[in-house]
Amino acid sequence: MPSLLEVTTHFFLQVAVILVTCRLLWPVFRRLGQVQVVAIMAAGFVLGPTVFGWVWPSGQEWLFPTALDVGGATVTHPNLTAIYVVGQIGLVLYMFLVGASFKLEILRSHLGKAGATSAAGIVFPLLLGGVVGVWLVGQGDYFTDKVSSWQGGLFLAAAVAITAFPMLAWIVHASGLLNTRLGTMSLSCAAVDDACAWVLLATVVATTKASMAGALLAIGGGLAYLAFMTFVARPLLKRLNTWTPGDDDRERSGGLPVAPLTVVLLVVLLASWFTDYVGIYSVFGAFVAGAVMPRGAFLDAIRERFEPLVAYLLLPAFFIYSGLNTELSLILDPRVLLVTVVVLVVSFVGKFGAIGLVARWQGMSWREAGAMGALANARGLMELILLNIGLSAGLITNQLYTVLALMTIITTFAATPVMRVFERSGWKRGIVFGSSGEEARTSGEAAEGSRDDAAGGALRPTRGQK
């Protein structure tokens, strides 16, 4: 068993390699029209057994060990545990920052449209995914023996219906869509659809253990948490904007008052603990905690100081952990490849088609509806979390894990370029996505667009980024 010093020393090297890999991949992915989080996600798979392990198996196993032999028993390697914990901290803090940036006033003004598109984004993928899941249970090799047909259908339905809320938030922010109707409704749909998917997952896990208590706890606990944060915590947290710390208090935290900063961190950690405990996962607790925080200079300062550390140091550890569990060589089996194609088609059509058509029916333009359908296919983080839970709970095999991981990579990779196709088609006609839908771009935006076109057609920030 390695000592604490050996674990720490090796972890420092692992983090350094992760950061270098992310920086090397980013220029390549930027040229492909991607946002930086996709490059970070890809780094996790590059450093796993799929790429690094194929090129240099012994080097990959030494740098990122996953198991340890202790007295004849195989246990999880301490360094893998360290990567997992750091990744979870990064995930929780990132989701808090997303919630702190969320524009509730835009959501309120388009609540009806958001509700209808959310329903479409969960119902149709659930039906399609459920059928494929039942089929895969009958095929064998994809679910374990303790999973029945209807449980496999629910699991795959959740996997197809999910949209990676953290991943989508990064894409929306990086694309300048955060303060637009498109960005706000996309995030709202993702939040609702992911919550439903987690309830389904809790149901599957609970029923395989012959108990429905887990599913009931997830539903009841989630509703209770949302009510508490909205009606109790939110009014109390407004006092953070009236805090008047002493000079020594402010100096020790680099400009942030220590006492209210501690309160914020306590709220995020306790919210994450509670939602993890009830089974709806910590990212929802952290997001709601950020959403109910009072807006003002204090929250802006927290976001400004936390975002670089969280996004570029802590969060990449999560993608590395997921990448270490993926072996894309498994899809070389013709049967597995066929399943991969079926899952890909069902996943893309279920989200893009359903959300795009319903959004158009709700009065959005074809451009905005198409862009919204494209964004819904960004599954990244949440899909990988779901897969990790399914694998650790003994529900799915490595074959299905790899199939769904590959689906995650492809659909997430396609989300931004497809969305930008719809955005550019309007930009050429002097239209941008705004807080109320499509709006005429300003003269400043037109001038910026001309410069970008001359430089090679790079994507311009929309009105929401200004």
N, C-alpha and C positions, 0 to 999 in steps of 0.2 A: 504494500500500500504506500503510495507516494506521500511524503510529508507535506505539511501546509506550505512550507517554503517552496518545495518543488512544484506544487500545484499553482501557486501564485506566479512563480517565475515563468512557467510554461504558458500560463494564461496571458501574461503580458506579450509574449511572442505571438500567440494566437491572435490577439486583438490587433497587433501591428500588421500581421499578414492580411487580416480581414480588411483593414483600412486601405492598405496598398492595393489590394485586389479591386476594391470598390472604385478607387480613383483611376485605375488603369482601364476599367470597363466603362466608366462614365462617358468619355469622349466617343467611344464606339456607339453606345446606345443613344447619345444625343444626336448623332448623325442619322440614326434610324427613326428620329421623331419621338423618342421616349422621354419620360421624366426620370429624374434621378433615382427614385425609389425602385423603379424596375431594374435598373443596373445593380442596385444593392441586393434585390431579390435574386438576380441572376448570379451574383457573387457567391451566394450560399450554395447554389447547385454546382458552380465551377469548382469550389473548394471541397465538395463532397466526393463520394465514390464514383459519380458519373463521369467527371472530367479529370480532376486531379488524381483520383484513385485509379483511373484507367491509364493515365500517363506514367504515374509513379506510385504504385500501390503501397510500398513500404514507407515512402515519405509521407503520404497522406495519412496512413494509419498512425505514424509517429506524431505528426503535428496535431491531428484531431482524433485522438483515441476515444472510442465510444464505450468500450467494455474493459473490465479488469478481472483477472483470475486471482481469486483470493481463497486459498485452501481448497482448490478444486471446484469452487463455486464461481459463477460469472456474475459480476455486479457492474452497475453503471460506473463509468470512470468519473472521478471527482472533477476533472476538467470539463467534461460534458455537462455535469450538473452546474458548474460555474457559468458556462455559456448560456445555459437555459435560464438561470436566475437573472443574469444581466439582461438577457433578451426580454424577459418578462417585465423588468423594471422599465426598460426603454419603451416597450409597448404601452404600458400603463401611462407613463408620463406623456408620451406622444398623443394618446387619445385624450388626455386631459387638455392638451394644447389645442387639439382639434375642436373640442367642445367649447373652449374659451374663445375660439374664433367664429363660432357658429352664429349666424344672423337669424335670430328667432322671429324678428319682425317680418322678414321676407317670407318665412314659412307660414306665418299666420295669415298673410294676405293671399296665399295660394294653397290653403289647407285642403280644400276639396280636390283639387287636381293631384296633390301629393297623396291623398288617401286612395284615389282610384288607381293611380299608377303603382302604388305600393301593393295593392291587392292583385293587380295583374302580374307584378313581378314575383309574387309568391305562389299564386294559384296555378298558373300554366307550367312553370318549371317543376312544381311539385307533382303535377299529373304526369308529365313526361318522364321526370326522373324516377318517380315511383314505379312506372312500368318497366323501365330499364333495370332498376334495382331488383325487382321480383325475378326478372329474366336471369340476372347474374347469379342470384342465389341458386337457381336451378342448374347453372353451368358448372358450379364448383370452382375451387381455386381462388375465389375472390372474397368470399365471406367465410368466417370460421363456422364450425359445426354448431355453435350455440346460437347462431342467428337464423331465425325463421324467415320465410318469404316476405311477410308483411313488415318485419323489422328491417330487412335489407332494403325493401322499397322505401321505407321512411328515411333510412340513412342516406341513400343515394338521392332521394328527393331533396333532403336538406343540403347535400353537397352541390346539387345543380342550382338550387334556388338562392344560394348565398351570394352576397356581393361583399367584397372585402372593404368594410367601412374605413379602416385606417388607410388602406391603399388608395381608395377612391378619394379620401380627404386630401391626400398628398397630391394626387393628379389634379383635383379641382383647384387646390391652392396654387400649384405650379403653373397651371394653365390660365390663371387670372379669372377664374369663374366663381370664386368664393362668395362674392356679393351679388351674384346674378340669380335669376329665377332657376336657370338650368342647374347651377351648382347646388343651390339650396335644396331643390326638389330631389336631385340625385342623391344627396346625402341623407335626406329624410327617408326616401325609399329604401336606401341601403340599411339604415338603422332599423326600420320596421321589418324588412325581409330577414335580416340577420337575427333579430330577436325571435322571429318565428322559427327560423332554422335551428336555433339553439334549443328551443322548447322541444322540437322534434328529436334532436340529438339526445336531450335529457330523457325523453320518453323511451328511445331505443335502449340507452344504457340502463335505465331503471328496469325495463321489462326483461332484459337479459339476466338481470339479477333477481327476477321474480318479485319485484316491488315497484309500485307506482309512486311511492313517496317522493322519489327524486324529481319526477316530472311535476307533481303538485307543488313541491317546494320551490321549483324554478318559477312557475307561473305566479304563485302567491307572493313569494319573496320579491320577485321582480316588480310586481305592481305596487307592493308596499314600499319598496325602495323609491320608486318613481314618485309616489305620492308624498313621501317624507321629504325628499329633496326639493320638490316643487313648493310645498305649502309650509314646511317648517324650516328647512335649512336655508332656502333662498332668502327669506326675509332677514334671518340672523346674519347671513354672510354679507349683507349690504353694509354692515358696520365696518367692514374692512376698508372701505373708501373714506371713512372718517377717522382712521387711525392717525395719531400724531406722536410718533416715536421720538425719543431723545436723540441727540446728535451721535452719541457713542453707539446707539442701537443701529442707526442707519449706516454708519461707517463700517461696521464689522461685516455687513452683508453686501458691500459693494454698491450701495445706493438703495437697496431694498430693506425695509424695516424687518428686523428679525422675527418679532413676535407674530405679526400677521402672516409672514411667509411660512412660519412653522404651522400656523393654523391651516393654511392652504394645503401643505404637504400632508398633514394629519387627515384632512378631509379626503384627499385623493387616495391615500393608503387604506383608510378604513372603508371607503366606498368600494375600492377594488377587492378588499378582503370579503366584504359582505356579499357582493355579487358573485364572487368565486364560490363562496360557501353555499349559496342557494342554487348554484348551477347555471347561471346565465352569463358567466364569464366576466373577468375583471375589466375588460375593455369597455363594456357598457357602463359599468359603475364609474370609471374614470371619465368617460365622455359626458355623462350626465353631471358629474361634479364640475366639469369645466363649463358646461352650458348654463348652470345656475349661478356661477360666479358673477359678482357685480362688475360691469364694464367700467373702465376708467384707466387712469395713468398707472395705478398699481398693477393691474392685470396685464397691461401692455408691457410693462417692464419685466414681468415674470416671463412672458412669451419671448421677448427679445433675448433674454439671457439663457433661457432653457433650450430653445429650439435647436441651435447648432450642436450642443452637447448630446441631446437626445437623438436627433436625426442622423448624426454622422458618427457617433461613437457607441451608443447603447443599442439602438434599434437594429443595426446590422447583425448583432449576435443572434437575434431571433431567426433571421433568414438562414444563418449558418447552421443552426440547430436543425431546421427543417430540411436543409439540403443534405445533411449527413444521413437522413433516413430514406433518401430517394436513390434508386438505382434504375436509371432509364434504360439500361441494357436489357431489362426484363421485357420491354415491348418488342424485342426482336422476334419473340414467339408470334407466329402469324395469328393465333387466336387472340392473344393479348392485344395485338395491333388492331384487329377488327373491333374489339371492345373499345379501344381508345378512340377510334374514328366515330363509333356510335355515340359515345359519351360526349365527344367534342361537338357533334352536330346538334344533339339534344340540348346541350348546355348553351350553345350560342343562340340557337333559334328560340329556345325557351325564354331567355332574358331579352335579347335584342328585339325579337319580333313582338312579344307580348307588351313590353313597356313602350316601345316605339308606337305601336298601333293605338294603344289606350291613351298615351299622351297626345297623340294627334286628335283622337276622338274628344279629348278634353279641351281642345281649342288651341293647342300649341302648333306652331308651324311645322312643316315636314322637316326642316333643318333642325329645329330645336328638339323635336321628338326623336329624330334619328340620332342626334348627339347624345340624348339621354339614354336611349337604348344601348348605344355603344359603351357609354360609361358604366352601365350596369353589369357589363361583363368583366369588369376588373375584380377578380376574386382573390388574388394574392394572399394577404395575411390571414384573413378569416378562414379561408379554405384550408390553408396549411394548419391552422390551429385545430380545425375540425378533424382533419386527417390524423394529426398527432394524437388527439383524444381517442379516435376510433381505433388506431393501432395499439395504443397503450392499454385500452380497455379490452383488447382481444376480440374486436368485432370484425376487422378487415385483415386481409393478408397483404404481404408486400407487393403482390401483383396489382391489387386494386389501389393501394397507396400510390404506386408509381403511375398508374393510369390517370388517377385524379390529380396527381401533382403535375403531370405533363399537361393535362387540360387547364390547370391553373396557370401555368406558364404561358401557354398559347393565347388563352382568352385575355389574360391581363396584358400581354404584349400587344395584342390587337386593339385594345380599348382606346388608347390615346390616338394612334394614327387614324382610326376610323372616325373618332370624334372630330379630329382636325380636318378631315375631308369635308364634313358638314360645315364646320366653322369657316373654312377658307372660301367655300362656295358663296357664303353670304358676305364675307369681307370684300370680295371683288365687286360686289354691288353696293358697297357702302353701308353694310349692316353688321352690327355686333350683337352679342347676347348681353342683355341688361337685366336690371332688377325686376322689370315687368314683362320680359320676353325679348323679342327682337327690337332693337333701337337703331336709329341712324347714328353712325359714328361721327365724332366731332372732327373739326379741322385738324386738331393736334394728332388725333388718331390716324387721320388720312395721311398726314405728313410722315408720321412714324411708319405707316404701312409702306409708303413709297420707298423709304430708306431700306426697310427690310426686304422688299421685293428686289431692289437693286443688289442687296447683299446675298441674295440666293433664296428668297422666299421663306425665311424663318417665320415661325408663328408669332404674331403680335399679341401682346397682352390685351385682353378685352377690357371693356369699360369697368368691370368689377375689380380690376387690378390697379386701376388708376388711383 
